[in-house]
Amino acid sequence: MSVHRHIVLSQDLLGASKRLFSLTEPMTTIPRAPVKPTDKALERKQRIVLIVAHGRSGSTFLASIFNQHPRVFYVFEPLHGIQRTKPEDYDKIAMNLLHHIFKCDFSAGNSTRDIGSFFRFYSRALSSPPFCNFRQGDPRWRRKDCLTVTQENIEHSCKKQHDTIVYKLLLERIPGQSIEKLFETCELAGIECKIIYLLRDIRPVVMSSQRVAFFKEVNRREKSSMRQFVHSRCQMTEANLRLVRNLPVSLRSRVRLVRYEDLAVAPLTVLQSLFEYAGLEVLGNIKQWIVNITQPSAKDLRAEKRNPVSVIRNSLEILNKWRRLIDSCSVNVIERYCRDVMKSMGYIATEGSVEMLKNLTIPLFAENYPAAKY
């Protein structure tokens, strides 16, 4: 489907799509008194916000900020449960699942079971009353006291208790690895979704991905596995940035590009902008929560050190930590394959300079970047 025109489904495509869709660890949260949405709040039109990113790009951190808001129903990577599906069936099953859950319908496949078991306690909504006796952060809260997630109670929470639904999606798991598929699914579901496309400097992404075994190097000298991984990720990013750049005006307002680096440097400023985009008010306790997790104590850092999806980090330190650890040969490989993407997003290449790479006083991302004007 071309992005040079409005996404309008033909009758044939709509018919085919209808047939397609007929197929059938705890996060630190803010202790606060239970929030009961008012009748006025429940009358608000539901909003769908999709946080899209490559793995190891900081999407868990960004999503956790939204998760703190009492109006938000958040689900952590709903496509995780179907990743072992046969490749030839994956796109059909994934789009069917998204089509249903975007409407707070958790009847497709094993969606209720999967969401209720995979990182369920990373969701404030799914680890608070009525699912649990108390809210996380309350000293009386215990995981074993929480009810099993059922289709009935998850749909009630999604439809009746919250008016902003947030899903975190890894780009690699989206059908076709394309944001365009999300627009198609939202259109079929009759929902106006907003997408936050989070990007991060590919150099630390690659280093972090290798550390958590997203790929395993088989030839340390040739770095063949890294080359393949880098090439695929940057091709994917370039294709999606091109799509965003060519969207019609009516759809362009429904995608917001965000760099992880800007979020790390000025989290409260980015928070204000993104909450306004999503139609959420910025609450004082959320601001304080952000300060606490981006400027943590040494004790908190030690406690979270081994958690691969922890959001408790010294955000400014993380920005440059990779530069001390990565080898210059890997940087050269990444910069060669990803030059165009890096330039579009304002990431500065070292051009083989070890001094530039290791000198942390030299920034490797520009304040302004071309893709911000797409």
C-alpha positions in Angstrom: 0.0 0.0 0.0 1.6 3.2 -1.1 2.4 5.9 1.4 2.2 8.6 -1.2 -1.5 8.7 -0.9 -4.1 8.4 1.9 -4.5 4.9 3.2 -7.9 4.1 1.8 -8.9 0.4 1.7 -10.5 -0.9 -1.4 -13.6 -3.0 -1.2 -11.6 -6.1 -2.2 -9.0 -5.4 0.5 -11.6 -4.7 3.1 -13.4 -7.9 2.3 -10.2 -9.9 2.5 -9.2 -8.2 5.7 -12.5 -9.0 7.3 -12.0 -12.6 6.4 -8.5 -12.5 7.8 -9.7 -11.1 11.2 -12.4 -13.7 11.5 -9.7 -16.2 12.3 -9.5 -17.0 15.1 8.7 -8.9 37.2 7.6 -6.3 39.0 8.1 -2.6 38.1 8.7 0.0 40.6 5.6 2.2 40.7 4.4 5.2 42.6 2.6 4.4 45.8 -0.7 6.3 45.8 -4.3 5.9 46.8 -6.5 4.0 44.3 -7.8 6.2 41.6 -11.4 5.8 40.6 -12.1 7.2 37.1 -15.1 9.6 37.2 -18.1 9.2 35.0 -16.7 12.2 33.0 -13.4 10.4 32.5 -15.1 7.2 31.3 -17.1 9.3 28.8 -13.8 10.4 27.1 -13.2 8.8 23.7 -10.6 6.1 24.1 -7.2 6.8 22.6 -4.7 4.2 21.4 -1.0 5.1 21.7 1.6 2.7 20.1 5.2 3.0 21.3 7.3 1.5 18.5 11.1 0.9 18.6 13.8 -1.6 17.9 14.8 -3.8 20.8 17.4 -2.2 23.2 16.4 1.3 22.2 14.9 2.5 25.5 11.2 1.7 24.8 10.7 0.0 28.2 11.8 3.3 29.8 9.5 5.4 27.7 6.5 3.1 28.1 7.1 2.9 31.8 6.5 6.7 32.0 3.1 6.3 30.4 2.4 3.3 32.6 2.5 5.6 35.7 -0.5 7.6 34.6 -3.8 6.5 36.2 -5.7 6.9 33.0 -3.4 4.5 31.1 -4.0 0.8 30.4 -0.6 -0.5 29.4 0.5 -3.8 27.9 4.2 -4.8 27.5 4.9 -6.3 24.1 1.7 -8.1 23.3 3.2 -9.8 20.2 5.8 -11.6 22.3 3.5 -14.6 22.8 3.3 -15.5 19.1 6.9 -15.2 18.1 7.3 -18.9 17.8 4.6 -19.0 15.2 5.5 -20.5 11.8 7.0 -17.7 9.6 4.4 -18.3 6.9 1.6 -17.8 9.4 3.1 -15.0 11.6 1.9 -11.9 9.8 -1.7 -13.1 9.6 -1.9 -14.1 13.2 -0.1 -10.9 14.4 -2.4 -8.6 12.5 -5.4 -10.5 13.8 -4.2 -10.2 17.3 -3.5 -6.4 17.0 -6.9 -5.8 15.3 -8.6 -7.4 18.4 -6.6 -5.9 21.2 -6.7 -2.4 19.7 -10.4 -2.6 20.5 -9.9 -4.0 24.0 -11.0 -7.4 22.7 -8.7 -10.1 24.2 -10.4 -13.1 22.6 -7.9 -13.7 19.8 -5.8 -16.8 20.2 -4.1 -17.0 23.6 -3.9 -13.2 24.0 -5.4 -13.2 27.5 -3.1 -16.0 28.8 0.0 -14.5 27.2 -0.6 -10.9 28.4 -1.5 -12.3 31.8 1.8 -14.1 32.2 4.5 -12.3 30.2 5.7 -9.3 32.2 2.2 -8.8 33.5 3.5 -7.0 36.6 5.2 -4.3 34.4 1.6 -3.0 33.9 0.2 -0.8 36.6 -3.3 -1.6 35.5 -2.8 -5.4 35.6 -1.1 -5.3 39.0 -3.6 -3.0 40.8 -7.2 -3.3 42.0 -9.3 -5.1 41.0 -6.6 -7.6 39.9 -4.7 -7.2 43.2 -5.7 -6.1 46.7 -3.3 -3.2 46.7 -1.2 -1.1 44.3 2.4 -1.8 43.7 4.5 0.3 46.0 2.1 -0.4 48.9 4.1 -2.5 51.5 1.1 -4.8 51.7 1.2 -5.6 47.9 2.2 -9.2 47.2 2.3 -10.9 43.8 0.8 -14.1 45.1 -2.3 -12.3 46.2 -3.2 -11.0 42.7 -5.9 -12.7 40.7 -5.3 -14.5 37.5 -6.0 -12.4 34.4 -9.2 -13.5 32.7 -10.7 -12.2 29.4 -13.6 -10.7 31.4 -11.5 -8.7 33.9 -8.9 -7.5 31.4 -11.5 -6.3 29.0 -13.4 -4.5 31.8 -10.2 -2.8 32.9 -9.3 -1.8 29.3 -12.7 -0.6 28.3 -14.2 0.8 31.4 -11.5 1.9 33.8 -9.0 3.6 31.4 -9.4 5.9 28.5 -5.8 5.7 27.1 -4.5 2.4 25.9 -0.7 2.0 25.4 1.0 -0.9 23.7 4.7 -1.2 23.4 5.7 -3.0 20.2 9.1 -4.0 19.0 9.5 -3.1 15.3 11.0 -6.5 14.6 7.8 -8.2 15.6 5.4 -6.0 13.7 4.2 -7.6 10.4 6.4 -6.5 7.6 8.5 -4.6 10.2 6.6 -1.6 9.0 4.6 1.2 10.8 2.3 1.1 7.7 0.9 -2.2 8.9 -0.1 -0.5 12.2 -2.0 2.2 10.2 -3.8 -0.5 8.2 -4.8 -2.4 11.3 -6.0 0.7 13.1 -8.1 1.6 10.0 -9.6 -1.8 9.9 -10.5 -1.6 13.6 -12.1 1.8 13.1 -9.6 3.4 15.5 -7.4 6.5 15.2 -4.1 5.4 16.7 -1.2 7.6 17.5 2.3 6.2 17.1 5.4 7.2 19.0 8.4 6.0 17.0 11.4 5.9 19.3 14.9 5.8 17.8 18.3 5.5 19.3 21.9 5.7 18.0 22.4 2.4 16.3 25.9 2.0 17.8 24.9 1.4 21.4 21.8 -0.5 20.2 24.1 -3.1 18.4 26.4 -3.4 21.4 23.5 -3.9 23.8 21.8 -6.3 21.5 24.9 -8.5 21.3 25.2 -8.5 25.1 21.7 -9.9 25.5 22.2 -12.4 22.7 19.9 -10.9 20.1 22.7 -12.1 17.8 25.8 -14.2 18.4 29.0 -13.6 16.6 30.3 -16.6 14.7 33.3 -15.0 13.1 35.0 -12.5 15.4 37.4 -11.4 12.7 35.0 -10.8 9.9 32.1 -9.9 12.2 29.7 -11.5 9.8 26.8 -11.8 12.3 27.1 -8.2 13.3 27.2 -7.1 9.7 24.0 -8.9 9.0 22.3 -7.6 12.2 23.3 -4.0 11.5 22.3 -4.2 7.8 18.8 -5.5 8.6 18.2 -3.0 11.4 19.3 0.0 9.4 17.4 -1.1 6.4 14.3 -1.4 8.5 14.8 2.0 10.1 15.5 3.7 6.8 12.3 2.2 5.2 10.2 3.4 8.1 11.7 6.9 8.1 11.0 7.1 4.4 7.4 6.1 5.1 7.0 8.8 7.7 8.6 11.4 5.5 6.1 10.6 2.7 2.9 10.3 4.8 0.0 12.6 3.8 -0.6 15.5 6.2 -3.6 13.8 7.7 -1.5 10.8 8.8 1.8 12.6 9.6 0.2 14.2 12.7 -0.4 10.7 14.0 3.3 9.8 14.2 5.8 11.4 16.5 9.5 10.7 16.1 11.5 10.7 19.4 15.2 10.2 20.0 16.2 8.2 23.1 19.1 10.7 23.6 16.7 13.6 23.9 14.6 11.6 26.4 17.7 10.9 28.4 19.0 14.5 28.4 15.7 16.2 29.1 13.2 13.6 30.2 10.7 16.2 31.7 10.7 18.3 28.6 10.1 15.2 26.4 7.4 14.0 28.8 5.5 17.2 28.6 5.5 17.1 24.8 4.5 13.4 24.5 1.8 13.6 27.1 0.3 16.6 25.3 0.5 14.5 22.1 -1.3 11.6 23.8 -3.9 13.9 25.5 -2.7 13.2 29.0 -2.1 15.7 31.8 1.3 15.7 33.4 1.0 14.8 37.1 3.4 16.0 39.8 4.1 12.5 41.1 5.0 11.3 37.6 7.6 14.1 37.3 9.0 13.0 40.7 9.1 9.4 39.6 11.1 10.3 36.5 13.6 12.2 38.6 14.0 9.2 40.9 14.7 6.7 38.2 17.0 8.8 36.1 19.0 10.0 39.1 18.9 6.9 41.3 20.9 6.2 44.4 23.9 3.8 44.3 21.9 1.3 46.2 19.1 1.3 43.6 21.6 1.0 40.8 23.2 -2.1 42.4 19.8 -3.7 42.9 18.8 -3.3 39.3 22.2 -4.1 37.7 21.2 -7.6 36.5 17.8 -6.7 35.2 18.0 -6.5 31.4 14.8 -4.5 31.1 15.2 -2.3 34.2 14.2 1.3 33.8 16.3 2.5 36.8 19.4 4.0 35.2 21.5 7.1 35.4 20.2 8.4 32.1 23.1 10.8 31.3 25.7 8.2 32.2 24.0 5.6 29.9 24.3 8.0 27.0 28.1 7.7 26.9 28.8 4.4 28.6 28.8 2.5 25.3 31.6 4.7 24.0 33.9 3.4 26.7 33.1 -0.3 26.0 32.7 -0.7 22.3 35.7 -1.4 20.0 36.5 1.0 17.2 36.3 -1.9 14.6 32.6 -2.5 15.4 31.9 1.2 15.2 33.5 1.4 11.8 31.3 -1.5 10.6 28.1 0.1 12.0 28.8 3.5 10.6 29.5 2.1 7.1 26.2 0.3 7.0 24.1 2.9 8.7 25.5 6.2 7.4 22.3 7.5 5.9 20.1 6.6 8.8 22.6 8.2 11.3 22.7 11.4 9.3 18.9 11.6 9.1 18.7 11.2 12.9 21.5 13.6 13.7 24.0 11.0 14.9 27.6 12.0 14.2 30.0 9.5 12.7 33.5 9.1 14.2 35.0 8.4 10.8 37.5 6.0 12.3 38.7 8.4 14.9 39.3 6.5 18.2 40.1 9.8 19.9 36.6 11.2 18.9 35.0 8.0 20.0 36.6 7.9 23.5 36.6 11.6 24.2 33.3 11.9 26.1 33.4 15.7 25.9 32.7 15.5 22.2 28.9 14.8 21.6 28.0 12.3 19.0 24.5 13.5 18.3 23.4 16.9 17.1 20.7 19.0 18.7 18.8 19.4 15.4 18.4 16.6 12.8 16.7 16.3 9.4 14.1 13.7 10.3 12.6 16.0 12.9 11.3 18.1 10.0 9.6 15.1 8.2 
